[in-house]
Amino acid sequence: MMRCKCLVGIAFCAFLVGCDQATLMKKWTTPEAESLARSYVDLLRQGKFDEIERGLDHSVADSNVRDTFVKMAALFPAENPESVKVVGANVFRGQEYSTTNITLEYQFPNKWLLVNIGTHRKGDVSTVVDFHVRPMPDSLESLNKFTLAGKSAAQYLVLTVAMCALLFSLYVLVLCVRTKKGKSKWLWMLFILVGVGRLAVNWTTGEFTFTPLALEIPCVTAGHPFYGPWTLAIYLPLGAILFLNDRRKMKIAGELIEPPMNRSEESPGPD
């Protein structure tokens, strides 16, 4: 049992520390894709709209595109950015073509900008199919970090229920380990961790979603994409509830047998 606790503690610490997101994102993004995206942003900042238009795909080119570029270019300050990093990357490869979507985060002394550039490549020809610039109040990493400050009562409630559901499942799992059920014990131990029905909350926006047909082990999950918002999800601990009901029936029938927790629980024998 002590070894199990140590392993759980190590896994939890690794979860909290994690890996540097920028390093992991670099592994997912090819240097060519990042370089191409940056080059289009440089052209935009320099006002070379004609060169960008020549690279536009016919599906997005229209008479208003020049005005759009002028407005996007005006969002960039005159000074050079303090940092530029990839915060999103998506690549789809078909038989004869590929589509790449890169999101760059530009940090200036008093401003943050998020730039999304999508390119379509067929053979040796690459065209731009998406180009957007959006101001941000802060970096995505700061905006989407997991914090308890400034959250709604509903979010605090979900977090509390999630912690209780996880502790409840672990408590029932310990009861199962201490209960003599023969070969079926191992199936019960696995089933106890099963949760059904998914209630999830986007921790950044506070948006809730519910999926009735969902199955998960364990009954509480939390995760986020690179630089994206955390999603906390809870599931009804059905396996734990059913085990308690089965255990109650065994107790009524007099079939419940449990080993003592420690020697102090054993009845003292005659001297």
Secondary structure as UniProt FT lines:
FT   HELIX           2..17
FT   HELIX           21..28
FT   HELIX           31..45
FT   TURN            46..47
FT   HELIX           49..54
FT   TURN            58..60
FT   TURN            63..64
FT   HELIX           65..74
FT   STRAND          83..93
FT   STRAND          97..108
FT   TURN            109..110
FT   STRAND          111..122
FT   TURN            123..124
FT   STRAND          125..136
FT   HELIX           140..143
FT   TURN            149..150
FT   HELIX           153..178
FT   TURN            182..183
FT   HELIX           184..192
FT   STRAND          195..202
FT   TURN            203..205
FT   STRAND          208..216
FT   STRAND          220..223
FT   TURN            226..227
FT   STRAND          231..236
FT   HELIX           238..252
FT   TURN            253..254
FT   HELIX           263..265
//
